[in-house]
Amino acid sequence: MINVTKSYLPPQSDYNRIIDSIWQNHHLTNRGPLVQKLENDICKKLGLENLLFVSNGTIAMQLAIKALNIIGEVITTPFSYVATTNSLLWEGCKPVFCDISSETFCIDSSKIEALITPRTTAILATHVYGIPCDVEQIEKIALKHSLKVIYDAAHAFGVEYKGQSIFNYGDVSTCSFHATKLFHTIEGGSVTAKDTEVLKLINLYHSFGHIGDDYFTMGINGKNCEFHAAMGLCNLPMLDLLIEARAKRSDLYSSILSKAAITRPGMPESTKYNYAYYPVVFESESILLKAKETFLKNEFNTRRYFYPSLNNLPFLTEHYSCPISDDISKRVLCLPMYFDLEEFHIEKISKIINSIV
Ligand SMILES: *Cc1c(COP(=O)(O)O)cnc(C)c1O
């Protein structure tokens, strides 16, 4: 079975070499030397002022919500992974869903202001598939209405917008380093904050709220460990090669599918993309279901990323209408995409699509 993704694994000897040091120093977790080296190396690689390595991309958002003192209503995207909405609910905030752009599939910035009420404190948007949100317009709205901005950049590791890392936009940017993501540490995530005071608070929160014997605030355990950092240290030097390998595969899909009756999200200008996913939008849900079934018969596992549209989650108490997100989420499928996906598989997958649509 060919899966929609496959985690990159470094040569086992590389990993063993790095974790040897753990047997020397007996430092297993609690911000050990490997965690700190990974943070420094990612900052250098992506051109960031700061980055905190945390347990996962979900706790990263929860820490950000807490540290920015976000309460009440938060305007958010319905087109993302469920963790985006859950992190708000878990922190006691009310998600207010704003429909997406039919072009980029990210939150539609022109629809945000109509949803602002006196209880709105923030915007939580996802750079979905690694496609940058309309960050300029969102910043303008946030300044005008004194709102905080968090970007769920779980898909956007390595993405640049206007010459700098996409993590540099917003009050806080979070990422996921989960095994299914482009850059991974098996489990893991990160927080990058504009304001160093916010970063300090997140640092405190992620480690129980105390430093040694000094107890400052309520905290949680959002730390990550040396073994996960070691995986990151093996994978980080591979980043450019992994992106290049995906770009080639993405181009191959696009060339074979050039005449197919499918659409693809558009990329804002001045974006250096990471090719994290290869989503295609079919003309109808029934065609999508037929394609998915045919793929399965041929041993290809595709994913309905992202379905359902999050405004329709069954455990929400309030209904929001997001017709574009509802429509796209019913018709979008992510095709297999990873560093060493075979060319003949891409050809076979594309031929299946060409035969169906
Ligand atoms: C994967 C993902 C997350 C969750 O990250 P974890 O590290 O698995 O907690 C959050 N948001 C989006 C958009 C994701 O794809």
The ligand as an SDF file (V2000), in Angstrom:
LIG
                    3D

 15 15  0  0  0  0  0  0  0  0999 V2000
   -0.6110   18.1810   12.4990 C   0  0  0  0  0  0  0  0  0  0  0  0
   -1.3500   19.4240   12.7400 C   0  0  0  0  0  0  0  0  0  0  0  0
   -1.5170   19.9390   14.0380 C   0  0  0  0  0  0  0  0  0  0  0  0
   -1.2020   19.1460   15.2660 C   0  0  0  0  0  0  0  0  0  0  0  0
    0.1100   18.9260   15.4900 O   0  0  0  0  0  0  0  0  0  0  0  0
    0.5410   17.7740   16.5010 P   0  0  0  0  0  0  0  0  0  0  0  0
    2.0320   17.9380   16.5560 O   0  0  0  0  0  0  0  0  0  0  0  0
    0.1310   16.4680   15.9200 O   0  0  0  0  0  0  0  0  0  0  0  0
   -0.1150   18.0590   17.8020 O   0  0  0  0  0  0  0  0  0  0  0  0
   -2.0940   21.1900   14.1870 C   0  0  0  0  0  0  0  0  0  0  0  0
   -2.5340   21.8800   13.1260 N   0  0  0  0  0  0  0  0  0  0  0  0
   -2.4170   21.4160   11.8690 C   0  0  0  0  0  0  0  0  0  0  0  0
   -2.9150   22.2600   10.7370 C   0  0  0  0  0  0  0  0  0  0  0  0
   -1.8510   20.1580   11.6390 C   0  0  0  0  0  0  0  0  0  0  0  0
   -1.7980   19.6600   10.3960 O   0  0  0  0  0  0  0  0  0  0  0  0
  1  2  1  0
  2  3  1  0
  2 14  2  0
  3  4  1  0
  3 10  2  0
  4  5  1  0
  5  6  1  0
  6  7  2  0
  6  8  1  0
  6  9  1  0
 10 11  1  0
 11 12  2  0
 12 13  1  0
 12 14  1  0
 14 15  1  0
M  END
$$$$
